[in-house]
Amino acid sequence: MRIAVDAMGGDHAPDEIIRGALEANELLGAGDELILIGDRDCIERQLASSGVANNSIRMVHAPEIIGMDEAPVEALRKKRKSSIAVMARMASHNQTDAVISAGNTGACVAGCQIRMRNLPGVIRPGIAVVLPTLGGPVTMADVGANVACKPINLYQYAVMATVYSRQMFGIEKPRVGLMSIGEEDAKGNELVKKTREFLKSDTRLNFIGNLEGHDIFDGLCDVALCEGFVGNVILKLTEGLVAMLFKAIGYELKEESPRLANEFKPLIAQIYKKYDYHEYGGALLLGVNGTAVICHGSSKSRTIKNAILASKKFYTNRINDQIIRYLSNTSVRPNSE
């Protein structure tokens, strides 16, 4: 399998990105190939400082970088030699089997959608992120690719996230919930109400009804559906809350007893690692004709390592083929609205 990594994307690029790629390279099979995309001189310097021979990983030169604050489509148009643009172009020309980036999310989504195109039947791709909870992994879609959803989009996210949850985590009949402001059927805006009708009409989905925010972490669902604006807010609020809670626990333990804090430090680190989003690598862009993983902008080496390994699992499980088959046999169509 050929896996292309945007070496220049992210807050800690290129050092952490390349380091993560090297860590993953040691865990990949003999038939796998890693491709680092970015400024060749910069990549070569990093490889040299790591003691890795230049010929052990393929490099593709991309001298331009799309910044985190740039307008996605305009940046792709102006910076055709950027690492994101080159990465998406390689995927469209079948020069790689998977693409991974921690760069500008909007540019990654736009580049992949424009170049790789959508799977047959998919209207708009969605980003599926995995939230670690006490009840197991919860797949939430969308978390930022589509901030102006229609009911058909959310229905298709339910289908794609269900397939993803079943294949990646072995959940036979993932419980699908729809984010709303109350669990009652009468609650929610028109988008939620119309989407609920679509979800109820498909008996193959294990639809359990509306979800409230706290239900995600109470073990009520395996898949949580929402439009990208809502999903992105939930995701970043969760990340901030988790980080704050662990800091607060550490602070209170130190205030109570430095000795007690030292005794609990390994346990806290173990718990944090178990529920840390870095362990899941990145978020899959569901619905594009290929394998695209979008990582957090603050990704460190282990994030990239895990994203590379996750991309191989997704590709190997042929999840896209299953999504195509499912959508080709559904009565819910774009003209159903």
N, C-alpha and C positions, 0 to 999 in steps of 0.2 A: 504494500500500500504506500502511495506517495502522499506525504502530508506537508503542506506549505504553511509556514509560520511567518507572520508579519513581524520582523525583528525590530521595527521602528515604532510600533504602536504601544501606547501605554505610558503611565507616569514614570515607570522605572526602566524604560527602554533605553538602549538595547541590552544593557548588562543582565538584568533579571530575566528578560525574555530568552536570550541566548543561553543563559545558564540553565533555565528550565528545559529548553530543547535538548541540551546535552544530557541532562538527567534522564529525560524520557528516552533518548536514543539508546541508553544502556538497557532499557527494558523492552525495546521493540524487537521484532523478529528479524531474521536474516534477510527476508524479502521486503522489508520496509525501508523507506527512504525519507529522510527529513530534508526539507528545502527551506533555507532561510532567505527571506526577501527583504532587501534594504540596501543601504549604502555599503558597497563591497569593502571599502577600506575600513569602515567602522566594524563590520562583522569580522574581518580578518584579524584586526587588532584584538578583539574580544576572544576569538578562538585561540590566538597565539598566547594570550595571557592565561588562558585556561589549560594550555599545554595540549591542545587538540590539533591534529594535522588538518590542513585546509581541505584535503581530499576526502575526509571522512564524512562530511556533510556538504550537500550541494548548495551553492549560493546563486541567487539571481539578483542582479544589480537593479536597484530602484533608488535613484538619487533624491527624490522628493518625499516630503512627509506631510500628511494632512493633520493639522493641529486639532486638538479636542474642541476648540471653540469655533472652528470653521463651518460654514454652511455646507452640508453634505454634498448635495448635487452639484453646486457651483464648484466646490473643491475638486470633485471628481472630474469635472469638465476642464478645469484649468490645470490640474496636476495629473496628467495622464501617465507620468512616470513615477507617481507616488507608490509606496509599498502596497497600499490597499487596492489601488487601481490595477497594478500589475498582478497582484494576487488573484483578483476576481477574473481578470483576463485569462490567466493561466487555467483557471477552473473551467471557463467557457470553452477553451481549446483542448480540453481533456489532457492537460499537462500535469494535473494533480488530482488526487481523489478526495482531498479534504483541505479546507482553508481555516486558519485560526488567527484571530487578531484581538488585541486588547486596545486597539486604537479607537478613533471616532466611531461611535456606535451607528450613528445615522449614515455615515459614509460606508460603513461595512454592509449595512442592510441594503442601502441603495445600490452599491456596487455589485453585491451578490444577486440582487433581484434583476438588475439590468443585464448583467453578463450571463449568469447561470440560468436565468428564467425560473418560472415557477413549475412545480409538478403539475401534470395534467389534472385539471379540476380545481386546483387551488387558486383562490382569488388574490389573497394577500398573505404573505408569510408572517409568522409570529415568533417572537423570542420566548422559548420555554426555559425557565430557570427552575432549579431544584432547591426547595427549602427543606433543610434537615429539621425534623421535629421528633418529639418523643414517640409519636405514633408511626414514624417512618418517613421516608422521603415524599414530599408533596411537590408535584409538578405544576407550576403556575404559568399560564400563558394568557395574554401577552404581557410583556414587561417593558415595552418600549418601541416596538417596530411599527405599530399601528395605533395612533392616538385618536383616530376618528373611525371607530369600528361600526360595522353594520351587523345585524343579527346573523347573517350568513357567515361572516368572518368568525364570530365567536363559536358558532356551531362547528365550523371546520377546525378551530383550535381545539375544541373538545375531542374531535375525532383523532387529530394528530397527537395530542397529548396523551390520549388513552393508549394509542399504539406505542408511543414512546415509553409510558409508564410500565406497560405490560412487558415490553421487550428488554428494557434496561434494568428494571427492578424486580421482574418476575411476579408482578401483581396480576393475578388471573383476570379479575374483573374490577379495574380501577373505579373507585367511587368518584363521580364527577359532580362538583358543586359550582354554582354560579354566584359570584360576588354581588351582594346587594346590601341594602340598608336594613334588612329584616328577613327572617326566615319564611314569613308568610308569603303565599303566592301573590297577594295583592300589593306587596311592597316592591319598590324599584321603579325606574323610569321606563320609557317605552322601549329602549334598547334591551333592557333586562327582560321585560315581559314578552317581547316578541322572540327573543332568544330562547326563553324558557319553553315556548310552544314548539320550536324546532327540536330542542333537546328531548322533550317528552315524546315527540312523534317518532323518534328513532329508538326502537326497543333494544337495539344492540348495545346502546350506551347504558351504563349503570348510573343514570342521573338521579341524584338524591335531593335536588331542589336548591333553594337559595342558601347562600352562606353569609354569615356575618364575619367581620374581620378576625375575631378570636377563634372561630371555628377551624381556621387553617392549622393552628397549633394545638387544638384539642383532639386531634385524631379523627375528625369527622369525615375527611375526604382524602383522596389520593391525587386528584386533579382539581385545581381551582382556576376558574375562568374569569377574565376581566379584560377591559380594553387597555391598551398600552399605557395610557396616562395614569390610570388607577394602579396598574401593576407596577409601574416604575416607582410610584410613591410608596406603595406597600414594601417593595424590595429594599429601598434605601432607608425607609423608616425602620425596618427590621434589622438591617445591618447596624444602624446607629444605636438602636436600643440594646442589641446584644453586646456591642462593644462597651457601651456605658455601664451595663449591668456587671460585666466582668471587672471593669475598673472599680466600680463601687464596692464589689465584694472584696477585691484585693485591698482597697483603701481601708475598709472597715476591719478587716482581719489584722492589718498592720497597726491600726489604732488600738485594737483590743489587746494584741500581743504579737510582737515581731516573731517570737518563737512559733506561735500558732500559724502565722502567715507562711513561714518557711515550711512547716509541716504540710500545709494544704497546697502549696505551690504546685507540686507535681500533679495532684489530682485536678486542680483547676485547669492546668495546661492540657491535661488529657481530655477533660470535658469540652474545653474550648475547641480543641482540634476536631472532636467528633461532630460538633455542630457548626464548624467554620465553613463558609461558602467556598473558601480556597480549595477545600478537599474535593469539590465537585468539578473544579476546573473552569468551566465556562457554561454559557447558555447556548443551546442549540437553536439555530434559525430554522424552525420547522416550516416546510412548504416550498423551499427552493430545490431546484433539481441538482442536488449534490449534497455534500456535507460541509456545513459552515458553522463554526463555533465562535461565539463572540464572548470575549473575556472582560472582566471588570477592568476599568482603567488603572486601578491600583494593584493589578496582578503582580505577584512575586514569582520566583522561579517554580515553586511547587504548584502554583495555579496553572502555569503553562504546561508543566509536566503532566498534571492530571487532565488538562484539556486535550492534550495530544492522545493520551491513553483512552479518554472517553470518545474521541472522534473515531478511533479505530474500532471500538465496540459498536458504535452506531453504524458505521459503514459495514462492518462484518455481519451485523444482524439484519441488514437490508430492510431497514425500517421504512425507507421511502417507497419501496415496492408494495409494502403492506398498506401504506396510506393511499397509494394510487388505487389498489384493489378495493379498498373500503369505499372511497369516494365515487368509484365507478358504479357501485351498487347501492347507492342511497337515493331515496326519493326527494331529499332536500336539495334543491338546486338554486343557483343564483336568482332565477326568475320566480322563486317561491315567495319572495318578499312582496 
